[in-house]
Amino acid sequence: MDQKKILKFLRQVMANNNREWFQEHKKDYEAVRAEFERGIQQAIERIMTFDPEIAHVQVKDCTYRFYRDTRFSADKSPYKNHLGAYINAKSKKALRGGYYIHLEPDHCLLAVGNYWLPTNILTSCRHEMMGNTAEWLRCVENEEFLKYFGSDEASSIDTPTDIDSWDQPQGFGLAKLKTCPSGFPKDWPHVKYLRLKDYCVWHAVSNTFFENDNWLDEMERMFRAAKPMMDFMNSVIDDYE
């Protein structure tokens, strides 16, 4: 994937986020979009080798519109400053977890999992976590998972903050409760996992990550490290979809 070409165009959009400029550079956008989609096709083909559930997914199923919905936003900029793709066996609007690839100048990342689950599904996930604690800990406290998604930041999973940010180098859980959820034991040794309101992990990558010949190999290592956690939660979420 020609990441340099993509990020150069996105920087230009950030500096000229208006319809007049975009129309003058529509062919540049189409070329960048085609390059991004080529990379996403490569990613899908690689993910299929260890997650056959997504074998039917096509690029058009997992990419997003570049045009922003400004109806309820104070920011009326018409275009996004990033390109993203969510590779999910049940569509990018599904509740179940999937694989996300995000290209944005100085904020490129890879992510796995889901977010903003309804309360009833969150409750079921938490019960499953407590009922199969040993299996859950094998998913989220092994060396590979912690290498890519563990965090020493002040707002890590151990700290009672409302929300973390993809601005951090890596992490687990974008939104979390400040205290143990109602109806669950506050003295459970692993209560930090009960406070999570999503099961999303992410790892920031460089502005040159996708230029490397081995980017698919490194992506696979990250996605494989997170897949057991995602599968654990999907086994619950799938009962609701």
C-alpha positions in Angstrom: 0.0 0.0 0.0 1.4 3.4 -0.9 0.9 5.0 2.5 3.0 8.0 1.6 0.7 8.9 -1.3 -2.4 8.4 0.8 -1.2 10.5 3.7 0.1 13.3 1.4 -3.4 13.6 0.0 -5.1 13.5 3.4 -2.8 16.3 4.6 -3.9 18.4 1.6 -7.5 17.7 2.5 -6.9 18.9 6.0 -5.4 22.1 4.7 -8.1 22.6 2.0 -11.3 21.0 3.4 -13.8 22.5 1.1 -15.9 21.3 -1.9 -14.2 23.6 -4.5 -10.7 22.3 -3.8 -11.9 18.7 -3.6 -13.7 18.9 -6.9 -10.5 20.2 -8.5 -8.6 17.2 -7.0 -11.3 14.5 -7.5 -9.0 12.4 -9.7 -6.3 12.5 -7.0 -8.9 11.3 -4.5 -10.0 8.5 -6.7 -6.4 7.3 -7.2 -5.8 7.4 -3.4 -9.0 5.6 -2.7 -8.1 2.9 -5.2 -4.7 2.5 -3.5 -6.2 2.2 -0.1 -8.7 -0.4 -1.3 -5.9 -2.4 -2.9 -4.3 -2.5 0.5 -7.5 -3.5 2.2 -8.0 -6.3 -0.3 -4.5 -7.6 0.7 -5.5 -7.3 4.4 -8.7 -9.3 3.8 -6.8 -12.1 2.0 -4.3 -12.3 4.8 -6.9 -12.3 7.6 -8.7 -15.1 5.8 -5.8 -17.4 6.5 -6.4 -17.4 10.2 -10.1 -16.2 10.4 -12.1 -17.9 7.6 -15.3 -16.3 8.9 -14.4 -13.2 6.9 -13.7 -15.1 3.7 -16.9 -13.7 2.0 -16.1 -10.1 2.9 -15.4 -7.7 0.0 -13.7 -4.4 0.1 -16.9 -2.5 -0.5 -18.4 -4.2 2.5 -15.9 -2.7 5.0 -14.9 0.8 3.7 -16.6 4.1 4.7 -17.7 7.2 2.8 -15.2 10.0 2.7 -17.9 12.6 3.1 -18.7 13.6 6.6 -22.3 13.8 8.0 -22.3 17.4 9.3 -26.0 17.6 10.2 -25.4 17.4 14.0 -21.8 18.6 14.1 -20.4 22.1 14.8 -17.6 21.2 12.4 -19.0 21.6 9.0 -15.9 20.4 7.1 -17.3 18.3 4.3 -14.6 15.6 4.2 -12.9 13.3 6.6 -9.2 13.5 7.3 -8.7 9.7 7.4 -9.5 6.5 5.5 -10.8 3.5 7.5 -11.9 0.0 6.9 -13.7 -2.3 9.3 -13.5 -6.0 8.4 -16.3 -7.8 10.0 -18.0 -11.1 9.2 -21.4 -9.7 9.8 -21.0 -6.2 8.2 -19.4 -3.0 9.5 -22.6 -2.1 11.3 -22.7 -5.3 13.3 -22.3 -5.4 17.1 -19.8 -8.3 17.0 -16.1 -7.5 16.9 -14.0 -7.2 13.8 -10.7 -5.8 12.5 -10.1 -2.1 11.9 -7.5 -0.4 9.7 -7.2 3.4 10.0 -5.0 5.7 8.0 -4.6 9.3 9.2 -1.6 11.6 9.2 0.3 10.9 12.5 -2.6 8.8 13.8 -2.5 5.5 11.8 -3.5 2.5 13.8 -4.8 -1.1 13.8 -7.6 -2.1 16.1 -9.6 -5.2 17.0 -12.9 -5.8 18.8 -16.1 -3.8 19.3 -17.5 -0.8 21.1 -20.7 0.8 22.3 -22.4 -2.4 23.2 -26.0 -2.2 24.5 -26.3 -2.7 28.3 -27.9 -6.1 28.2 -25.1 -7.5 26.0 -22.5 -5.9 28.2 -24.0 -7.6 31.2 -24.0 -11.0 29.5 -20.3 -10.5 28.5 -19.4 -9.6 32.0 -21.2 -12.7 33.3 -19.3 -14.8 30.8 -16.1 -13.3 31.9 -16.8 -14.2 35.5 -18.0 -17.7 34.6 -15.0 -18.5 32.5 -12.3 -16.5 34.2 -9.4 -18.7 33.4 -10.2 -18.7 29.7 -10.7 -14.9 29.7 -7.3 -14.3 31.4 -5.6 -16.5 28.9 -7.0 -14.3 26.2 -6.0 -10.9 27.7 -3.0 -11.5 30.0 -0.7 -13.5 27.7 2.6 -12.1 26.5 1.6 -11.3 22.9 -1.6 -9.5 23.8 0.1 -7.4 26.4 3.0 -6.6 24.0 0.7 -5.0 21.5 -2.3 -3.8 23.6 -1.1 -3.5 27.2 -0.5 0.0 28.5 1.5 1.8 31.2 -0.3 5.1 30.6 -2.0 6.9 33.4 -5.3 6.1 31.8 -4.8 2.4 31.4 -7.4 -0.2 32.1 -6.4 -0.2 35.8 -7.3 3.5 36.2 -10.9 4.6 36.8 -11.3 7.0 33.9 -14.4 7.5 31.8 -12.8 7.2 28.4 -9.4 6.5 26.9 -8.2 7.8 23.5 -6.7 6.4 20.3 -4.2 9.2 20.8 -2.4 6.8 23.2 0.1 4.4 21.6 -1.9 1.3 22.5 -4.6 0.3 24.8 -7.6 -1.9 25.8 -11.1 -0.3 26.3 -12.0 3.1 25.0 -14.9 3.6 27.4 -15.2 2.3 31.0 -17.1 2.8 34.2 -15.4 4.6 37.1 -16.7 1.9 39.5 -17.8 -1.7 39.3 -21.1 -2.1 37.4 -24.2 -2.5 39.5 -25.0 -6.1 40.4 -21.4 -7.4 40.2 -19.0 -8.0 43.1 -16.7 -5.1 43.7 -14.1 -7.4 45.4 -13.7 -9.6 42.3 -9.9 -9.8 41.7 -10.3 -8.8 38.0 -12.9 -6.1 38.4 -11.0 -3.8 36.0 -12.4 -5.9 33.2 -16.0 -5.6 34.4 -15.7 -1.8 34.2 -15.1 -1.9 30.4 -17.9 -0.7 28.3 -16.3 -2.0 25.1 -13.8 -4.6 24.1 -11.7 -2.7 21.7 -7.9 -2.9 21.5 -5.7 -0.7 19.4 -2.1 -0.2 18.5 -0.7 2.9 16.8 1.5 2.4 13.8 3.9 4.8 12.0 3.3 7.0 8.9 5.5 4.4 7.1 4.1 1.2 8.5 2.2 0.2 5.4 5.1 1.0 3.2 7.2 -1.9 4.6 7.3 -5.2 2.7 6.4 -7.0 5.9 3.4 -4.9 7.0 1.0 -7.8 6.4 3.1 -10.0 8.6 3.1 -7.5 11.4 -0.6 -6.8 11.0 -1.3 -10.5 11.3 0.7 -10.8 14.5 -1.3 -8.0 16.1 -4.6 -9.3 14.9 -3.8 -12.9 15.9 -2.9 -11.6 19.4 -6.3 -10.0 19.8 -8.4 -12.6 18.1 -8.9 -14.9 21.2 -10.3 -11.9 23.2 -12.6 -11.0 20.3 -13.7 -14.6 19.8 -14.5 -14.8 23.5 -16.8 -11.8 23.3 -18.3 -12.7 19.9 -19.4 -16.0 21.3 -21.8 -14.0 23.6 -22.6 -11.2 21.2 -23.6 -13.6 18.4 -26.5 -14.8 20.5 -28.1 -11.4 20.1 -27.6 -10.9 16.4 
